[in-house]
């Protein structure tokens, strides 16, 4: 069983390696990043929808996967609308539409992460750990989330103010803010995955945590590339974006696999031997 | 990130049935025979496939205590439906309604 999930977990690594290889072979063109983003996020969208389809509409996880699909679908629609050289600027639409669009993407991403954390508690389970473990979690969030996210956010915010409105920097700033919130949820997602250790559900939650973690690194690399005009950093950011998107794809496929297996599960133990 | 807590420390919240039910009498007739497995073990083994062995044991222990007021190795055949009912919301949330019912039905069959 774990081999099957291990194969799913290899998808993001293989995808990111493919993007890196493409960048090395073909150069770092807008068209290449446009294509890799489109493919990775389209696959993530499809994966989330496939996972949602494994549940009934009234299921809690159906809503979580649908929201996750929306968070990947909206960027895909935006790319198809603007083409390789556009970014979060939707053609002739007004500023309110543009701002609303980027906010919707981030609200969907944050909402989805919240639902995956919430599912654990809704199931009647609770995170456990010693005070030392709790302190390590907080420290990890502060060091990585705030240490990486806040400087990126400040830089994007400052550039947005200079640009005066719906600039790329503004969209980056909104994106970073959303991803910082998502990263705060990475710690509980990883802890949930660890509590499921040895069970099939560790895979979807673990891969989702990895996906959310990758988005924060993507923000830092993308902003660094924009500020430093660095092609190498841009390439790194695109590899990380592929990794983040494909981790979500693998998480979705893993959860679908779990549901499929549970539909046909047999309890192997048989009647227990007890004296009466 | 934190290490997984030992099973003994794993907390479970919100059992779907009242926790104040009186504990049934405990007697030697309920215990597993040598080499046999208790009903709690059977349930934990089945759940471990999805939520991992440590959390599965903790869930069974906690729900047995709160819902039935007994240890997992003291679960009697007549207690099984109440315990499975208490596990239903957890399985429905994590696996969905259909698969959850299948897992519970399989467990009920295995424990009959």
Interface residues (C-beta under 8 A of the other chain):
Chain A: X1 X54 X55 X56 X58 X59 X60 X61 X62 X119 X121 X122 X123 X124 X125 X126 X128 X129 X130 X133 X134 X136 X137 X140 X187 X190 X191 X194 X195 X196 X197 X198 X199 X200 X201 X202 X258 X259 X262 X263 X264 X265 X266 X267 X268 X269 X270 X271 X272 X273 X274 X275 X276
Chain B: X1 X2 X3 X4 X5 X9 X10 X11 X12 X13 X14 X15 X16 X28 X29 X30 X31 X32 X33 X35 X36 X37 X38 X39 X41 X42 X45 X46 X47 X48 X49 X50 X51 X52 X53 X54 X55 X56 X59 X89 X90 X91 X92 X93 X94 X95 X96 X97 X98 X99 X100 X102 X103 X106 X107 X109 X110 X111 X112
